[in-house]
Amino acid sequence: MRSSTYGDKVLAAASLMLASMCLRTTNCPHRHKTLKEEPTMSLAAEWPFTLAATYASATSFTVSGDITSAGSGEASLGRRVWVDQTAARYGTVSAASYAAGATTVTLQDITDGSGAAASLANAAMTANFGISNPVNTSVPWPFRDVRSQSIAADGNDQTAALTTLFGGLNAAERALYLTPPGTRFVTEDVIASLPPGVVVLDLSSINSFNSAGETTKEYGLLSRDKSVSDTNFVMASGHHPVIQLNNYGNAEDSPGTPTTSALERKASLLWAAGKFRTGSTDKHGWRGAGLLQFSKDASGDFWKLALRSLAPWAAIEAEYERWRTAAAYTTGDYAANANNIYVAASTGTSGGTPPTHTSGTVSDGGVSWTYVDAGDRTLWSVDEYGRLKLNGGNGTDDLLSCRQTAIDTATTATARITARGTSRGAALILEPTDGSANVAATPYLRADSANGLRIMKSDSSTDLGLFTDSGGFYHREIRSRHATATDMDATPSVTGIGTLYLANSAATSITALDDGEDGQRVTLIAFNGNSTIVSSATLLLTGSANQALTAWSSITFEKVPTSISNRWIEVARSIK
């Protein structure tokens, strides 16, 4: 019995298009030599195999005898069929099976003579099979179908047959081979057997994530190059070549339930490092390394471009596999599970509890696994507003947000701006806007080899402060933040204040300073003679004596750190 896969459509379409071009065009250089040079081909030449057929369903019929690929071959997959009955019908063989002396032929993409979709009628019919067989075709193909080398595209493992075929080729041979839909093989082994000049057009479509629920259809080119012989896919244009990734957003897991990737219109470029060979089920998808992805942000109505890490290099280099139960592991083996990467901390046979932890080391019942990193982590992203985040960042609306990764071993998270060239400086300029949306003048930081690090005025005319490696900090002027105490407050607050003015309207005894910080200095300046500073355990004056302040007198205190003594001590006074 021979059955088809989804990918047969691709092969059939390619073969029929090529056949149509070569058989119907009078000046085609590849046209078969025995065909007459006339505007159109005769029906007998175009449909050479005519067999009596019996209606079976709207898409199938039966024919006496075995005409499958294993039999006489008329009903090979991808061959075109003209069903002659009350109205002509045209279709492509999608399946053919032989049983009990008859072959059941199933057609796909059935149309009428105008090209409109149609179905077979329950009426007398004859089946006319087209001249072109997809495997042993009379039309010259640009590639060699592996089925012509007795390699079946039937879903069974053909790795050994393919490696034997390619391993036996001349090392200098240059050719393009085709693995049609349904050809099962281990990609890594087949690539390893290819001569450098051979490229495989892989339309197999069943060799990635082929377990239940994971049906990634994969098509591409396979080659094994040398440093002097790369395989390049080129799209050239005299105007504007474009690679387009187009997500229409209409995919559904079930009616009315769009997929997450459809909702977020995801489109990606994947860097992979081989394929998984093992796993908890028969999964052989790509071993992910890095992903560049466009998408709608899941938390907002804007798009973003992100670079995501799918595994650290240590795991990639060690060819990490999917975790599986009852498997032998050695200390240092890497495995992926629950979208996390782990490394084996012991040697043994794995148990039945897969690792899912995100820190430390946990046993699966047989092998201990140490968490290494997330199996999908954003390295950087930039959105349509121009907001840039490195390693996720912490600020939701920050224009630039950076965060050190958990696996980074650097002891200090450092941001660095380096000038290049002779005697060039580096600057950090922050430009806020005022109520009229104009840029407000603010100081900025500038560093150069002659002056060190300077806090510059906004117009760059002079510096406000200077830091050097050798001399420390030099300042042009210092202004302390000031405030006036609440009238007649015996314990005024000094939060963020360097100078506190006292303008009490009546006699007031100040017994404490509230809300101060360790090491803070505060100068009290009296506007009149109504304030007296009371010496106490928390407000210690020289000689432990109270001090009445006359107008424009001042007294300065410093707060001793709480861990030493929770008090303010006098460090200076000026009594007028």
N, C-alpha and C positions, 0 to 999 in steps of 0.2 A: 504493500500500500504506500502511496506517495501523497504527502500532504504539503500544502504551501504555508508560507509565513507572510507576515505583513510586507517584508522587504521585497517579495517577488514583484510587487508593483513597480519598484524602482528599476529592477533588471528588465522587466517586460517593457516598460516605457522606453528605456534606453535602446533595447534591441529593435523595437518596432519603429522608433524614430529613425534609427540608422537604416533599417531595411527600407522604409518608405522613401528616404532620401536617395538611396542607391538603386532601388528597383523601379522607381517611377520617374526618375530624371534621365532623359535620353542622353545627356552628355556627361553622366557620372563616370569618372575614370575607373571606379571599382565595380561597375556593373558586370554581371556575369557574361562571359564571352558568347554563350550559346543563345542569349536572348536577341531577338531581332531589334534592330534600331528603328522602332516605330513609336509614335506618340504615346500609346498606352500598351500595357501588357495584356495578353489574352487571359480570359478567366481560367482556362485550363492550366496555363503556366503559373498564374498567381495563386490558384487554389488547386494544387495537383492531387490532393488526397480526398476523394469523395466517398463517404460511407453512409449506409443506411442507419438511421438513428431513431430512438423511441423516446418520447417525452417522459421526463421523470419529475421535474418541478419547474418553477418559473426561472430557475437559474441552472438547470442540469438536464442531461439526457444520458441514455445508455447506448452502447455500441457492442455488438457481438465480438468476442475475442479480447485479447489483451493488447491494448494500444497504449499502455502506460510507458514510461521511460524504460521500465524493466522488460517490456514486451517489444512491439514493433515501433513504438516511439512517437506515433502521430500525435498523441495527447500529452506531449511534454509540456511542463510548466512554462507559461509565457507565450506559447504559440497562439496565433490569432485563428479564430474560427468564424466561418460564415454559415449560419444556419438558414437553410433554404426551406421555407414553409409558406403559409399564406402571405406573410410579409417578412422580408429579409431581416435577420438579426445578426449583429456582429458582437463578438466578445473575446476575452482572453482567458485561456485555460488557467484556473487558479488551483485546481485539484483534480486528480484522476486516480481512481482506485479500481482494482480488478478483483472480482469475486464471482464464483458460480458461473464461469463462462462468459461474463460480460464486464465491460468497463463503464463505470459511472464517471462522466466528465462534468465538472462544475465550472461555470464561466463567471467572470467578474466584469464589471464595467460594460454591461450589455447596452447597446444602442440600436436604433433603427437606421435606415438608410440616410437620414438627415443628420445623424449624430445626436439625436435626443435620447434620453434614458428610456429603456424599454425592458421587456421581459419576454421569455419564450412563451409561445402559445401552445395549449394542449391540442396539438394537431399533427398530422403527418409531417415528417421532416427528413431532410438529409443534412449531414454535417460535412462541410468542406473545410479542410485544414490547410492553413497557409504554407507557403513555400519555405519560410525561414524557421528553422529549428534553433532555439536560443543557445544550444550547446554546439551541435555540429551544423552550423549555419553556412549557407552559400554566400552570405554577405560578409565581406572582410571586416573583422573587428580590429580595433586598435589595441586590444588586450587578449590574453590567453585565459580562457575559462578553465579553472582547475578541474571541472567536471569532465573535460576532455581527456584528463589524465586519470580517469577512473576514481576520482575523489568525490564522494557523494555529499550533496547538500541536504541531508536528511535529518539533521539535528543530533546525530551521533558524533562522538569525538573523533576528529580527523587530524589531530595534532601530529601523530606519528607519520601518517601518510604525507602530510604537507612538508614536514621537516625532511623527510626522505626525498621528496620531489625537489625542493629548493636546495638541499644540501648536495644534490647530485648535479646541479647546474655548473656550467663553466664559470670560473671566478670572474672572467672578463665579460660575461654576458650582460647585455642591457635589454631589459624587457619589462612590460607591464602585465601583471597577472591579475585575474579577477577571482575573488572568493564571493560567490553569489549568496543570496539570502538562504539561511538555514545551515551554513557551513560552520560547524562548531570546532573551536580550537583554542589552545592557550596562546594568547597573543605573544607573550614574552618569548616562548620557545620558538614560535614561527619566525619572529624577527631575528632571533639569534642564528637561524639557519640560512638567512638570505645572503646571497652574494651582494657586494656593494652596489652593483649596477641594476639590481632588480627592485622594482617597486610593486607592491600589492595594492590594488584598488579593493578595499574591504567593504563589501555590502552585506556582510553576514548578518548583522543586526541582532544577534542573540548572545553575544559573548560578554556583555556587560550587565551586571545586576540582573542575572537571569533567574533569580528565585521568585517565588510567588510575591506579588505586590511590587516588584521592582523590575520594570520592563524598559530600561533605558535602551533606545534604539540608536545604535552607533555606526557611523559610516566614516570612512577616512582612507588615508594612505599609510601604508606600513613600509618602512625601509630600514636597512642597517648600513649606515654610512661610515666613511673614514674622514679624517680631517681634510682631505683634499677632494672629497666627493660628498657634499651635502645634498639633501633633498629640500628644495624650496618650492613653496606654492606661491605663485606670482599672479597678481592681477594688475595689468598695465593699462594705462589710458593716456591719451594726449591732452586730457582735460582735468579730470578730477576722480581718480579711483577711490571708491568708498567700500568699506566693509560694513554691512548693515546688520544689526541685531534687532529684530522687530518682534516685540511681544504684544500681541493683540489683546491679551488679558481675558480671553474667553474660555480658558480651560476650566473644567469642573471635575471634582472628585465624585460628585453625584449631582443630579439635576438641582440647580439653584444654589449649589455650594461651590463657589470658585476655589481653586487652589490658592495657597498663600503666594506662590510665585506669580500667579495671574493677577491677584489683587495688587501686588507691589510691582508688577511689570518688570520682573528681574531679567537681566541679560548679562552673561558672564563670559570671561576668558579664563580658562583653568590651566594652571601649571600642575602637572602630575608627575609622579616618579614611579612609573611602572604600575602593575595591577596586583590586587590582592590574589593570593593563591589559595588561601584557606579562610575559614570563617565559621560562625555558628551555623550558617546555612551555605548553600552553594552560591556564594557571591564572589564575583571576580571583577568588580568595578575598579575604577582608577584609584590608585593610592594618592590621595590629595596632598598637595604641598602648599600652593598659594592660589588665591582666586581674586581676580579683578572684576568687580560687579557694579553695574548700574541698577538702581532700584528706587522705588518710592520709600521714604523713611517710614518705618513701622509706627512711629510715635507722632508723626506730623504730616501735613499735606505739602510736602516738598520732596524733590528728588535728590539723590546723592550718588557719589561715586566712591567706592570703598575698596581698599586692598585688605584681604583677609588671610590670616595664617591658618592653614588647616592642619599643620603639624610642625614641630620644631625640627631643625636639621638633624639632631641626634637620632630622632625616630626615623626620618627619611633615609638617612645614611644606613641605618640598621634594617631597612626594608620592613617596617612595622606591618603587622597583619591585624586582622580583626580577631578579637579575643574569642576563644572557643572553649567549650567544656571538654574534660577528659583528654586534654592535649598535653604533650610534654613541653615544658618551658625550662630555659636555663637562665640563671641570673644575668641580667643585662638585656634580655629580649624585650622588645617593645610591642605593645598591643593597643588597639583602639576599641573603645566601647562607650556607649552612651554619650557620644560626641566629646569624649575625653581621651587623652593619651596617657598611658601608663608604662612603667618599666618594671620588669620582674625583679623583686628583691630577694628571691629565693629560687631554688631549683626543685622541680617536681612535676607532678601531674595536676592540672587545674581541676578545681572542684566545680560545683554546680551553681555557685553564687557569683554572677558577673560583677566586676568592679564598677561602681558608680560614684565613689567618693571624689571630692574635689580638694583634698588636702591629706597629707600624711600617707601612711601605709596600712593597707587592709588586706586580709586574706580572702581568697575566693573559695576557701575550703581545702585547698591543696597547695596553692602558690600565693605568696604575698606580693601585692602590687603597690608601687609608689606612684602617687599622682605626679605627672610631669607638667602638663599644660592642657588648656582647653583645645579641643579638636576643631574649633572654629572661633577665631578671635580677630577682631578688627584692628589692624595696624594703624591705618589712617583713613579718614574719610573727609570729603569736601562736598558741601551741598550747594543748592542753587543760590543760596544767599552768600556764598563765599566763605562760610564758616569752616574752619579747618580743625580737625581733632586728631591728635596723635595718641595711639593706644587707648582709644575710647574717650580720654579726657574726662573731667568731672563737671564741667560747666555746660548746661543744656543750651544756652544761648550765647556762649562765648565765641568771639570771632576766632580766637586761637586758644585751644585747650590741650595741654599735654599731661601725660601720666606715664610713670615708669611701669614696665610690665612686671608680672610676678616672677618670670623666669630670668629677668635681667640681674646679673650678679654684681653690677656696679654698686658701690656703697653710697654714691651720691648721684642724685638726679640732676644733670647739668644741662643748661641751655647755653650755647656758645655762638658768638658772632665774631668772625675772624676777617680782618681786612687783608687785602692782597696788594702787593706793590711796595713802593718806597715811601716811607713817612706818611702813611695814610691812617686816618682815625676811624673809629667806629662809634656810632651813636644810637641811642634808643629814644625815640620821640613819641610821646603820647599826646594826641590831639583831641580833646573833648570839644563839644559844641555848646553854644549858649542858647538862650531862649529863642533866638532868631535863626537858629540853625547855622550860625557862623562859627568857625573854628576859634576857640578861645585861647588866648596866649597863656602858656604854661611853661615852666622850666623843663629842661630835658637833660639827659645824661650823655656825656661825650668823653671818650677816652682817646689819648694819643701818647706817643712815646715821650714827648717833651714835658707834659704837664700832669700825667697820670689821669685819674678819673675826676671829671669836673661836673658839677651841677651848674648848667648854663642858663642864663636868662633866655627867654623865648626868642629874642632878636639876636642872640649870639654875641651881644656886645661885651659881656663880661661874665665871669663865673661868680656864683653865689657861695660855692664851697669847693674844696679841693681835697682829694684823697691821693696819697702816694704810698708806695711800698716802704719808702725809707723814712718819711716824715710824719705819717699818720694823717690826721684831718686838720685842714686849715679852713677857717670860715671868714667870710667877709663881714657878716653881721649876723647876730642872733636875736630874734624876737620871741619872747615867751608868750604863750597863749594866756589871755587875761580875762577876768570876769569880775563883777561886783557882787559881793555876798548879799544874800537876802537880809533885809533890814532886821536887826536885833536877833539874828540866828546865832545861838550859842555853840552850835556844832556845824558850821558851814561845810558844804561839799566842795571838794577840790578835784573832782574827776577831770582829767585832761587839762589842768590849769597850772601855769607857772607863776602867775601873779594874781593875787586876790585882793581887790580893793574893799576897804571897810568904810562904809558911810552910814553907820548906825545913827538913828535919829534920837536915841536916848542911851543911857549907860547900859553897856552890854558886856558881860564876862564870857569870853570864849574859852571853853573847857576842852574842846577836842576838834580835830579836823576829820571829817568823814570822807569815805570812798577813795582814799589815797592808794597808790601803788608802791610796792617795795622799791626803794631807791629814788623815789620822786622828791624833787625840791620845789618848795612853794615859798614865795615871798609875800608877806602880808603888808600892805601899805594903808595907813589910816588917813582918811580925808579930814577927820576932826578928832577931838579928844574924848569921844564917847566909848572907846573900845579898850578893854583890859584883857591881856592874855594871862590865863591862870595856869601856873605850873602844876603838873600832876604826873602820875605814873605813865600816862600816855602822851603827855605834852610837856616835855622836860626842858625847862629854861635854865640859863646860866645862873648858878647859885641857888637853884630851886625856888626862886622868888618870882612872884607875880610881876608883870610889867604893864604899866599903863602907857598907852601910846598917845603921844601928842600929835597934832596935825602934821602930816607928811613924814611921820616917823615910819620906820620899816623894821621888820624882823623876819628872818629866813629860817625855815625848818627843812630837815631831810628825814624821810621815813626809813627807819631801820627795817631790814627784811623781817617778815613775820616769823621765819624759822629761827631768828636770833632773839629778837625782842620787839614785840608789837607796839612800837612807840615812835613819836616824832621827837627829834632832838634839835635844839637851836644850834645853828652854825654861824649866824651873823646877825647883827642888829645895828640900827642907826637911829638914835633918838634925837629928835630936833628940839 
